[in-house]
């Protein structure tokens, strides 16, 4: 059975692990007005991937089907998808359309030129041709212009059944995988190097994929005690004192993505803690106002952030459930502690068109909840189970 994870707003990873290859086969669904599937999967995996898609949308509703380069796991099941989705059209590079898909596919594809844009509704995906990167002269990637998500296929190839979102060193994992393949008698030429490789990598870097770039450049080990620095990049929470924790990187990345930051927002963070999530938000937003209930943690976070040169963040001590009235309204609000309900002051301080992400539920188990203010109305959506430390104070838990 495929594992399904929302790794960015409206973007779901459908992952099938093949232990015989120690490799994940990942497929990505953009659940939007015109749904897009990136990677069809192999023909023999089609039933499993189709069933995973069906948990999110009616497969017949697919509008776009895309991939990076012509390879069995990228587009092997294309015709199976075309048969169940009558409105779907294959989209790939012009080279791929001309030399592969016009003959391979049961319906004519759309060949994309550099900077062509596919609009799915809330999202706009720009096509970036990357011949021979990571492989195939027809290769290309899709870049979401609003959230900065890069659908990059095999570019960061990793071995193992790895987590869906991470802030660890993906380049180190890629290097280990490529070293293993280069020692293989058949797979040694998995990634070809050409005179244009560096230029194309620089072009992708210039796109500045936002959350990937932000989380990789912020040194998480600076936000934990020196004795725990060796564990700082594992995908798990760590204690920071005062019976509080630094959230696991997966949760930090997920909550940051759910906020849908563009770089222009003023953000309220409730629960500064170590300051790591604060630093990530500072890299993604215009200004961050962060409230911490415990003075010692607030002082330590402020010191760490100043040492790292994070200069668009304010940290104050107070009851986060009351918000920060004299700085309201806020375009985005992130709450890093779980309460029994959504504190009314935070709803009142959320700007029109704003988004709030917070855990709501019992002290033992919560639901990560997305709150939006649209046309003066409050909308709520569940984004999965989670577990946070308790939100303490008025409109929250007593202690």
Secondary structure, DSSP 8 states (H G I E B T S, - for coil): --EEEEEETTEEEEEEEETTTTEEEEEEEE-STT-EEE----GGGHHHHHHHHHTTS-GGG--EEE-SSS-HHHHTTHHHHHHH-TT-EEEEEHHHIIIIIHHHSSS--EEE-TT-EEE-SS-EEEEEE-TTSSS-TT-EEEEETTT--EE-GGGG---SS--SS--S-HHHHHHHHHHHHHTSTTTTTSS---TTHHHHHHHHHHT--HHHHHHHHS-GGGGS-GGGGGGTTSSS-EEEETTEEE--HHHHHHHHHHTT--S--EEEEE--TTSHHHHHHHHHSSEEEEEESSHHHHHHHHHHHHHTT--SEEEEES-GGG--GGG--EEEEEEEEEESS--HHHHHTEEEEEEEEEEEE-SS-EEEEEEEEETTEEEEEEEEEE---B-BSTTSB--
